[in-house]
Amino acid sequence: MDLSLTREQQELIKSVQEMANRDIKPFALKGSSKYKEKMLLAMARMNLLCPTVPQEYGGLGLDLFSTALVVEELAAASPGMAAIVAATLHAAEPILLAGTEQQKSEFLPLLTGAHGGSAAFALTESAGGSDLNNIASYAEAVPDGYLLNGSKDYMINAGMARFISVVAAIDNRGKKSSLRIFLVPGSAAGIVTEEIYQTSGINLTSVGRVKFDDVHIMDQQVVKSREAGSGYLLLTQTFDVGRALVGALAVGIARAALEQALDFADNRLQSGTPIKKHQAVAFTLADMATDIEMARLMTWKACWLIDQGGDYSVASAMAKLASSSMAQRVTCSAADILGARGYLHGTLIEQLVRDARVLSTIEGTNHIQRLLISSQL
């Protein structure tokens, strides 16, 4: 594994940083829909809403390693904007992994170019959470396709997605082998956004509960796994990719917190000396920087294994577990260094602490990651 970045990757990071510093970072704390639309447009102009889409469908065609670099930069500027991109990448992944040419041509261009939008991945339900053995959403076979009924909860990009990748069963006996991924246009009849939540973190995202009421789906809108048609294996592959990107999101959030702490420690004087010179603060900063680098390397390894077609399930789970835990530690340590300023509502560090909190929940809780890792030991 070569840890050096190519010239193209270095230029990509620089261009994303410049855009983020100009068009995202100054507005990230404002939180209004007006600023959100401006930030989404700025990302769309750079084709960053789903950078893994191949060039023949209008995307940048980035590998996952390069995409992780983009997500880290976006998260350092605005975790909410990065979460929109991560959710869109998750929704597109089943199409990239197993979609037909028709599905790729129809759905992927919706996410690309200056007029591209976001997508959503609908798995979690109010009763069973993300337990694949308890998916209640059901797609009943009809002569010309399926009728989809059910409700999905805590869906990122609710009400704003160009399309939704919906996990539902075609057999109401609750067997995992009957799970399928259905590609549903966001404007399809029968989709009802029942509630948009006020979340504690990643506030620029739209997280909500969505109901599917007799949504008609054609057979060609079903992503069929190469393994006997079951969507279960496809789902596990999709989760593994999503978990690696949570690692990149966590690194970006933690990096922003470290930058805040370093700036404050350089300028805050105690007895005429910057507190960065005091060993207690200096050692805390050293631990923060070391933790971030550890998480970044674990994320890079997971993404590299995915790009190489290696065995990446455990690496992705480890990256997600370590990075999300790290982000919570680092943001809290940064708030400690800032003292009272770290507790003021509306400040960047206070927002970052709340942003980091969700990372141990999304893409499977950290308890689930430990279960996955331990099962492979």
C-alpha positions as CSV (number, residue, x, y, z in Angstrom):
1,M,0.0,0.0,0.0
2,D,1.4,3.4,-1.1
3,L,0.4,6.2,1.4
4,S,1.6,9.0,-0.9
5,L,-1.0,11.0,-2.7
6,T,-0.9,11.4,-6.5
7,R,-0.6,14.8,-8.1
8,E,-4.2,14.5,-9.1
9,Q,-5.3,13.7,-5.6
10,Q,-3.3,16.6,-4.2
11,E,-4.9,19.0,-6.7
12,L,-8.3,17.6,-5.9
13,I,-7.8,18.3,-2.2
14,K,-6.6,21.8,-2.9
15,S,-9.6,22.6,-5.2
16,V,-12.1,21.2,-2.7
17,Q,-10.5,23.2,0.2
18,E,-10.6,26.4,-1.8
19,M,-14.3,25.9,-2.6
20,A,-15.1,24.9,0.9
21,N,-13.3,27.9,2.5
22,R,-15.1,30.2,0.1
23,D,-18.6,28.8,-0.4
24,I,-19.3,26.5,2.6
25,K,-17.3,27.3,5.8
26,P,-18.5,30.9,6.1
27,F,-22.1,29.8,6.1
28,A,-22.0,26.4,7.8
29,L,-23.3,27.8,11.2
30,K,-26.1,29.9,9.7
31,G,-28.3,26.9,9.1
32,S,-31.0,28.5,6.9
33,S,-32.3,26.8,3.8
34,K,-31.1,29.8,1.7
35,Y,-27.5,29.2,2.6
36,K,-28.0,25.4,2.3
37,E,-29.0,25.7,-1.3
38,K,-26.0,27.9,-2.0
39,M,-23.7,25.4,-0.5
40,L,-25.3,22.5,-2.4
41,L,-25.0,24.5,-5.7
42,A,-21.3,25.2,-5.0
43,M,-20.7,21.4,-4.5
44,A,-22.7,20.5,-7.6
45,R,-20.7,22.9,-9.7
46,M,-17.7,20.9,-8.8
47,N,-19.6,17.6,-9.3
48,L,-19.0,16.6,-5.7
49,L,-22.5,15.4,-4.7
50,C,-21.7,11.8,-5.8
51,P,-18.0,11.8,-7.0
52,T,-17.9,8.0,-7.5
53,V,-20.3,8.1,-10.5
54,P,-18.3,7.1,-13.6
55,Q,-17.5,9.7,-16.2
56,E,-19.7,8.1,-18.8
57,Y,-22.8,9.0,-16.6
58,G,-21.6,12.5,-16.0
59,G,-19.6,12.0,-12.8
60,L,-16.0,12.4,-11.7
61,G,-15.4,8.6,-11.6
62,L,-13.3,8.8,-8.4
63,D,-12.2,5.7,-6.6
64,L,-13.3,5.3,-3.0
65,F,-9.9,6.4,-1.6
66,S,-10.1,9.7,-3.5
67,T,-13.7,10.1,-2.5
68,A,-12.7,9.7,1.2
69,L,-10.3,12.6,0.7
70,V,-13.2,14.7,-0.6
71,V,-15.5,13.7,2.2
72,E,-12.8,14.6,4.8
73,E,-12.4,18.1,3.3
74,L,-16.2,18.7,3.2
75,A,-16.6,17.5,6.8
76,A,-13.9,19.8,8.0
77,A,-15.9,22.7,6.5
78,S,-19.4,21.5,7.2
79,P,-20.3,18.0,8.6
80,G,-23.9,18.5,7.5
81,M,-22.9,19.0,3.9
82,A,-20.5,16.0,4.1
83,A,-23.4,13.9,5.5
84,I,-25.6,14.8,2.5
85,V,-22.8,13.6,0.2
86,A,-22.2,10.4,2.2
87,A,-25.9,9.6,2.1
88,T,-26.0,10.1,-1.6
89,L,-23.0,7.9,-2.1
90,H,-24.7,5.2,-0.1
91,A,-27.8,5.4,-2.2
92,A,-25.8,5.2,-5.4
93,E,-23.6,2.3,-4.3
94,P,-26.1,-0.5,-5.0
95,I,-26.4,0.7,-8.6
96,L,-22.6,1.0,-9.0
97,L,-22.2,-2.5,-7.6
98,A,-25.0,-4.4,-9.3
99,G,-27.1,-2.1,-11.3
100,T,-28.1,-2.7,-15.0
101,E,-27.0,-0.4,-17.7
102,Q,-30.5,1.0,-17.9
103,Q,-30.5,1.7,-14.1
104,K,-27.1,3.4,-14.3
105,S,-28.2,5.6,-17.3
106,E,-31.5,6.5,-15.7
107,F,-30.5,7.3,-12.1
108,L,-26.8,8.1,-11.8
109,P,-27.0,11.3,-14.0
110,L,-29.5,12.7,-11.5
111,L,-26.6,13.2,-9.1
112,T,-24.1,14.8,-11.4
113,G,-23.2,18.1,-13.0
114,A,-24.1,21.6,-12.0
115,H,-27.8,20.7,-11.7
116,G,-27.2,17.4,-9.9
117,G,-29.0,16.6,-6.6
118,S,-28.9,14.2,-3.7
119,A,-30.2,10.7,-3.1
120,A,-31.3,8.8,-0.1
121,F,-30.9,5.3,1.3
122,A,-34.0,4.0,3.1
123,L,-33.4,1.1,5.4
124,T,-34.1,2.0,9.1
125,E,-37.6,1.5,10.4
126,S,-39.3,2.7,13.6
127,A,-39.9,-0.8,15.1
128,G,-37.0,-2.9,13.9
129,G,-34.3,-0.3,13.4
130,S,-31.8,-1.5,10.8
131,D,-32.3,-5.2,11.7
132,L,-32.4,-7.0,8.3
133,N,-34.4,-9.8,9.9
134,N,-37.2,-7.4,10.8
135,I,-37.8,-5.3,7.7
136,A,-41.5,-4.7,7.6
137,S,-41.6,-2.7,4.3
138,Y,-43.1,-5.0,1.7
139,A,-43.2,-5.0,-2.1
140,E,-46.1,-7.0,-3.4
141,A,-45.7,-8.5,-6.9
142,V,-48.3,-7.3,-9.4
143,P,-48.5,-8.0,-13.1
144,D,-46.4,-5.0,-14.2
145,G,-44.0,-4.8,-11.2
146,Y,-44.5,-4.2,-7.5
147,L,-46.5,-2.1,-5.1
148,L,-44.3,-0.9,-2.3
149,N,-45.8,-0.2,1.2
150,G,-44.0,0.7,4.4
151,S,-42.4,3.4,6.4
152,K,-38.7,4.3,6.8
153,D,-37.3,6.4,9.7
154,Y,-34.3,8.6,10.2
155,M,-33.6,8.8,6.5
156,I,-31.0,11.4,5.5
157,N,-32.0,13.6,2.6
158,A,-35.6,13.0,3.3
159,G,-37.8,15.3,1.1
160,M,-34.9,16.4,-1.1
161,A,-33.7,13.2,-2.8
162,R,-33.8,12.8,-6.5
163,F,-34.3,9.1,-5.9
164,I,-34.5,6.7,-2.9
165,S,-32.8,3.3,-2.7
166,V,-35.5,1.5,-0.6
167,V,-34.8,-1.8,1.2
168,A,-38.0,-3.9,1.3
169,A,-38.9,-7.6,1.2
170,I,-40.8,-9.4,-1.6
171,D,-41.8,-12.1,0.9
172,N,-43.8,-11.1,3.9
173,R,-42.4,-14.0,6.0
174,G,-39.4,-11.9,7.0
175,K,-36.6,-13.9,5.3
176,K,-33.4,-12.0,4.6
177,S,-33.1,-13.7,1.3
178,S,-36.3,-11.9,0.1
179,L,-34.8,-8.4,0.6
180,R,-34.4,-6.3,-2.5
181,I,-33.3,-2.7,-3.2
182,F,-35.9,-0.7,-5.1
183,L,-34.9,2.5,-7.0
184,V,-37.8,4.9,-6.4
185,P,-37.9,8.4,-8.0
186,G,-38.2,11.1,-5.3
187,S,-41.3,12.5,-7.0
188,A,-43.1,9.1,-7.3
189,A,-46.8,9.0,-6.4
190,G,-47.4,7.6,-2.9
191,I,-44.3,8.9,-1.2
192,V,-45.2,11.0,1.8
193,T,-42.6,12.8,3.9
194,E,-44.3,12.5,7.3
195,E,-41.9,14.4,9.5
196,I,-38.5,16.2,9.2
197,Y,-36.7,16.0,12.5
198,Q,-34.8,18.7,14.4
199,T,-31.6,16.9,15.0
200,S,-28.9,17.7,17.6
201,G,-26.1,17.5,15.0
202,I,-25.4,17.6,11.2
203,N,-28.1,20.2,11.2
204,L,-28.0,21.1,7.5
205,T,-29.1,17.6,6.5
206,S,-32.8,16.7,6.2
207,V,-33.5,13.7,8.4
208,G,-37.0,12.4,8.5
209,R,-39.7,9.7,8.4
210,V,-41.0,8.7,5.0
211,K,-44.0,6.6,4.2
212,F,-44.5,4.6,1.0
213,D,-48.2,4.1,0.2
214,D,-48.8,1.8,-2.8
215,V,-45.8,3.2,-4.7
216,H,-45.7,1.5,-8.1
217,I,-42.3,0.1,-9.1
218,M,-41.4,-1.4,-12.4
219,D,-39.4,-4.6,-12.4
220,Q,-36.5,-2.8,-14.0
221,Q,-36.2,-0.5,-11.0
222,V,-35.1,-3.5,-8.8
223,V,-31.4,-3.8,-8.2
224,K,-30.8,-7.6,-8.3
225,S,-27.7,-9.1,-6.7
226,R,-25.6,-11.4,-8.8
227,E,-26.2,-14.0,-6.0
228,A,-29.5,-15.6,-6.9
229,G,-31.3,-12.3,-7.0
230,S,-31.1,-11.8,-3.2
231,G,-30.4,-8.3,-2.0
232,Y,-28.8,-9.4,1.3
233,L,-25.2,-9.7,0.0
234,L,-25.6,-6.5,-1.9
235,L,-26.7,-4.7,1.3
236,T,-23.7,-6.0,3.3
237,Q,-21.4,-4.7,0.5
238,T,-23.1,-1.4,0.5
239,F,-22.8,-1.1,4.3
240,D,-19.1,-1.8,4.2
241,V,-18.5,1.0,1.8
242,G,-20.7,3.4,3.8
243,R,-18.8,2.6,7.0
244,A,-15.5,3.5,5.4
245,L,-16.8,6.9,4.4
246,V,-18.1,7.5,8.0
247,G,-14.4,7.2,8.9
248,A,-13.6,10.0,6.5
249,L,-16.5,12.1,7.9
250,A,-15.2,11.6,11.4
251,V,-11.6,12.6,10.5
252,G,-12.9,15.8,9.0
253,I,-14.9,16.7,12.0
254,A,-12.1,16.0,14.4
255,R,-9.6,17.9,12.2
256,A,-11.8,21.0,12.4
257,A,-12.0,20.6,16.2
258,L,-8.2,20.3,16.4
259,E,-7.7,23.4,14.3
260,Q,-10.0,25.3,16.6
261,A,-8.1,24.1,19.7
262,L,-4.7,24.9,18.2
263,D,-5.8,28.4,17.2
264,F,-7.2,29.1,20.7
265,A,-4.2,27.6,22.5
266,D,-1.8,29.7,20.4
267,N,-3.6,32.9,21.4
268,R,-4.9,32.3,24.9
269,L,-2.4,33.6,27.4
270,Q,-2.0,32.3,31.0
271,S,0.7,34.1,33.1
272,G,1.9,35.8,29.9
273,T,2.4,32.5,28.1
274,P,0.3,30.8,25.4
275,I,-1.5,27.8,27.0
276,K,-0.1,25.7,24.1
277,K,3.3,25.9,25.9
278,H,1.8,24.4,29.0
279,Q,2.5,20.6,29.1
280,A,-1.1,19.6,30.1
281,V,-2.5,21.4,27.0
282,A,0.4,20.5,24.7
283,F,0.0,16.8,25.5
284,T,-3.7,16.9,25.0
285,L,-3.1,18.4,21.5
286,A,-0.5,15.8,20.8
287,D,-3.0,13.0,21.7
288,M,-5.7,14.6,19.5
289,A,-3.4,14.8,16.5
290,T,-2.2,11.3,17.0
291,D,-5.7,9.9,17.3
292,I,-6.8,11.7,14.1
293,E,-3.8,10.3,12.2
294,M,-4.6,6.8,13.4
295,A,-8.2,7.1,12.3
296,R,-7.2,8.6,8.9
297,L,-4.8,5.7,8.2
298,M,-7.4,3.1,9.2
299,T,-9.9,4.8,6.9
300,W,-7.4,5.0,4.0
301,K,-6.7,1.3,4.5
302,A,-10.3,0.3,4.3
303,C,-10.9,2.4,1.2
304,W,-7.8,1.1,-0.4
305,L,-8.9,-2.5,0.2
306,I,-12.3,-1.7,-1.3
307,D,-10.7,-0.2,-4.4
308,Q,-8.4,-3.2,-4.7
309,G,-11.2,-5.7,-4.4
310,G,-9.8,-7.2,-1.3
311,D,-11.5,-8.5,1.9
312,Y,-12.6,-5.3,3.4
313,S,-15.5,-6.0,5.8
314,V,-13.5,-6.1,9.0
315,A,-11.3,-3.1,7.9
316,S,-14.4,-1.0,7.2
317,A,-16.0,-1.9,10.6
318,M,-12.7,-1.1,12.4
319,A,-12.4,2.2,10.6
320,K,-15.9,3.2,11.4
321,L,-15.6,2.1,15.1
322,A,-12.2,3.7,15.7
323,S,-12.9,6.9,13.8
324,S,-16.3,7.7,15.3
325,S,-15.1,7.1,18.8
326,M,-12.0,9.2,18.1
327,A,-14.1,12.1,16.8
328,Q,-16.1,12.2,20.0
329,R,-13.0,12.2,22.1
330,V,-11.2,14.8,20.1
331,T,-14.2,17.2,19.9
332,C,-14.7,17.0,23.6
333,S,-11.0,17.5,24.3
334,A,-11.1,20.6,22.0
335,A,-14.1,21.9,24.0
336,D,-12.1,21.4,27.2
337,I,-9.2,23.4,25.9
338,L,-11.6,26.3,24.9
339,G,-13.1,26.3,28.4
340,A,-16.2,28.3,28.7
341,R,-16.1,29.3,25.1
342,G,-16.5,25.6,24.2
343,Y,-19.9,25.5,25.9
344,L,-21.5,28.5,24.2
345,H,-24.4,27.7,22.0
346,G,-23.9,28.5,18.3
347,T,-20.1,28.3,18.4
348,L,-18.3,26.0,16.0
349,I,-16.8,23.8,18.6
350,E,-20.2,23.3,20.3
351,Q,-21.6,22.3,16.9
352,L,-18.7,19.9,16.2
353,V,-19.3,18.1,19.5
354,R,-22.9,17.5,18.6
355,D,-22.0,16.6,15.0
356,A,-19.5,13.9,16.2
357,R,-22.1,12.3,18.5
358,V,-24.2,10.9,15.6
359,L,-21.2,9.0,14.1
360,S,-21.4,6.1,16.6
361,T,-25.0,5.5,15.4
362,I,-25.1,5.9,11.6
363,E,-24.1,3.0,9.3
364,G,-24.7,0.6,12.2
365,T,-24.1,1.4,15.8
366,N,-20.6,0.9,17.3
367,H,-22.0,-2.1,19.2
368,I,-22.8,-3.7,15.9
369,Q,-19.3,-3.0,14.6
370,R,-17.8,-4.7,17.6
371,L,-20.1,-7.7,16.9
372,L,-19.0,-7.8,13.3
373,I,-15.4,-7.6,14.2
374,S,-15.5,-10.2,17.0
375,S,-17.3,-12.6,14.7
376,Q,-14.3,-12.6,12.4
377,L,-11.6,-13.1,15.1
